[in-house]
Amino acid sequence: MGTLGRAIYTVGSWIRGTGQAIDRLGSRFHGGYYIEEQLSRHRTLLNIFDKAPVLDKDVFVAPSAAVIGDVQIGKGSSVWYGSVLRGDVNSIRVGSGTNIQDNSLVHVAKTNLGGKVLPTIIGDNVTVGHSAVLHGCTVEDEAFVGMGAILLDGVVVEKNAMVAAGALVRQNTKIPSGEVWAGNPAKFLRKLTNEEIAFISQSATNYTNLAQVHAAENSKSYDEIAFEKVLRKKYATKDEEYDSMLGVVREIPPELILPDNILPDKANKALQN
């Protein structure tokens, strides 16, 4: 980096620091609404060395999550609160429509006992449950990793396979399609039913839709937040049973109605009618 480049970089750091300070001051002026403001001092996307994350424009990364280094994430995927994807010594690839739920950790391997250099590859429409750990492994399309599960180096979870909650999958284990593995160490438990396989796909769709709602909530202005707070307070005092006795029907304001696409039962009833 030449003298000019160094100067520009230094000025950029000063500007960012000033912006963060102004953001902190502005948050204090928000008073009771400070936790609902859009800006965050936390950096959700961070480059390391010469590598920077590459995300589709439709990806939702929660404000408290961190995506670092050589990470690529496809359309409609989501990284939820407190999760970390750290692609520093190798790469992480996440497909489309995949959800990595709260407090999960995805990392990679530069080397291990087998001498292998292992990225982490997560396919399309995958669900990774809360607090899971994925390290130097491969999870194929439409697979399911349960809450608190740990996948070690070289693990391969095939399409439509499931790792049960809390399972520890040892190095270089392959979990075949259509099977559930559970325990510590994880072992074959049983075959998945057709309903469970369908649930894996539906779970990914539900989280893609829910991510859109969270993204919209995080982008609301003060006026929208304050208005909806008043509406919630007003309608929270209504009792449906009491109203039905009086023959009163109260319409809930559209601002307080969750979208149909995150309430599958509601959407199905509407179609049936």
N, C-alpha and C positions, 0 to 999 in steps of 0.2 A: 504494500500500500504506500503510495507516494505521499508527499507532504500535503498536497491538496486533498487527497482522499482521507488522510488522517484528520485534517481540519474539519472536513465535512462530517466525518463520523463523530468527532468530539462535539460539534455543534448539535448534531442530532441527539446525542445522549443528553445534552443540557436541556434541549427542548422537551424531550420525553420526561426528564425529571421534573421540569417545571409543570408539565401537563399533569403528572401524577400528584404533585402538590396541590394544584388547583382542584383536581378531582377530589382529594381528601377534604379540602375546605368546603367544596360544594356539597359533599356527602353530609357534613355536619349541619349545614343549613337545611337539609331535607328533614331534619328532625325525626319524627316517627316513621317517615317513609324511606329512611336512608338505605335499608336493606333491599328495597325494591327498585333502586336506581339501576340504569342500564350499564353504565361504565363500571369497570372493575380494575383495581390496581394489579391484580393477578394476571399474568400473561398466559393465556390459554395455548397460544402457539409460540414455539421457541425454536430458533435454529441452533445448531451446534456444529462446530467445525464449518464445513462448506455445505452442510445439508440443512434443508428447511422443509417443513411439512407441506404436502400438496393435498388440498382438500377440494372436493366438489363444492360448488356454491350452495347445494342443498343439504350439506352436512350440518348437524347440530352438535356443537361442542359446548357443554355446560360451562358456566362462568368459573367454577372451581376445578374443572378438569385441566389436564396438561397434556399437550401433544408435542413431542420434542424430537427434532432431528429428522432422520430419513423415514418418514411415515407418509403413506398415501392412503386416502380414505375415499371410497366411492359414493355415488349419489344415494341420498336418502338414508345414510347411516347416521348413527348417533353415539356420542361419547358422553356418559352421564356424570353427575356430580361426584367429584373426588377421584375420578379415574385418572390413571397415568399411562400414556403410551410413550415409551422412551426408546427411540431408535437411534442410539448413539454409536454402538460398536457393530451394528448390523441394521438391516432394514425391517420395517413392519409394513405389511400390505393388508388392507381391509377392503373387502368388496362392497357391493351396493346393498342397501336395505338391512345392514347388520347393526345390532345394538350391543354396546359394551356398557353394562350397567354400573351403578354407583360403586365407587371404591375398588374397582377392578384394576389390576396391574398387568400390562403387556410389555414384556421386555424380550431381549434377543441374546444370542450367544456368540461371542467372539471365538471361543474355544471351549472344550470340555474334555472329559476323560477319554472320549472316543476320538478326540482331535478334529471334530467336525465344526465347521462354521455354519451357524444356523440362524436364518431369519425367522420371523414369525409371520405366518400367512393365515389369514382368516378370510373365508370365502363370502359368498352372497347369502343374505337372509339368515345369518347366524345369530343366535341369542347367546350372549355371555352373561350369566347371572351375576348378581351383586357379590363383590369381594372375591371374585375369581382371580387366579394367577395363571397367566399363560407365558411360558418362557421357551423360546426357540422351538416352537411347535407348529403344526399345521392343523387347522380346523376347516374342513371342506364345507361346501355349500349346504345350507339348511341343516346344519348340525346344532346341537344344544349342549351348552356347558352350564351345569347347575351352580347355584350359589355356593361360594366358598370352595369350589373345586380348584385343584392345582394340577396343571399339566406341565411336565418337565421336558427337558431337551429331547427332541427327536420324536415326540409323540405325534401320532396322526389320528385324528378323529374323522372318519369317513362320512360321506353324505348321509343324512338322515340317521345318524348315530347320536346317542345321548350319554353324557357323563353326569352321574347323579350328584346332587348337592353334597359337598364335603368330601368328595372322592379325591384320592391322591393317585395320579396316573404316573407310573414310573417311566424312566427314560426309555425311548425307542419302542414304546408300546403302540400297537395299532389296534384301534377300536373299529371293528367292521360295521358296515352299514346295517341299520335296522336293529342294533343291539344297545342295551343299557348296561353300563359298567358302573359299579359302586364299590365303596369300601376303601380301606387304607392298609395295604396297597389295593388299587382298584382291580376288580376281577369281573368277569362276565356274570351278570345277574339274570337277565332274561331277554327275550325278544320284545321289541316295541310293537304295540298294537297299531292298526291303521289309524285309529283315532289319535293316538299320541304323535304319530308322524305328521298328521294334519295339523295338530296343535303347534308343532315346531314352526311350521310355515306361518300360521296365524299369529303366533307370538311375535315374530319379526315384523309382520305388518302392523300389529297393534303398537309396537314401539316406534315404528316410523311415523305413524299418525300422532302419537303422543308427543314425539319430539317437535313436531310442527306447532303444537299447542304451547309447549314450554318456550320455544323460540319466540312465539308471538307475545307471551306473557313477559318475557325478558325485555321486549322492545317497547312496552307501553309507556306512554307519557304520564306525567304527574296527574293531569286532568282526568285521564282514563282511570288511573288507579283510585283517585279520590272519589270519582263518580260511582265506580263499582263497589267501593267500600260502603258508601251510603246505601246503595241498593241492597247489598247483602244484609246490612243491619236492619233495614226495613222489612225485608221478606223473611228474615230469620225468626221473627216473632209470630209468623203465621202458623197455625196448626191445621193441617189438612183434614183431620177427623172432625174438628170443631166446625170448619168451613162446610164440610159435607152435610153436617146436621142442619146447618142454616140454609143449605142449598146455594152457597156462595162458591163461585168459581173464580179464582184469581190467576191471572196469566203472569207467568214468570218473565221478567224482562229478557230480551234476547241476549243481553250482555252477560247474563248469569247462566246461560244454558251452554253446557259443554257440547262441542261438535259431535255429530252422529258418528263420525269415523273413529272416535275413541270410546264409544259406547256401542259395541257390536249388538247387544240385545235390543237396544232401542232402534238401531238401523234395521235389524231383521223384522221387528214388529211393524215398522213403517212399510216395509216391502210387502208383508203379508196382508196389510190393510189395503 
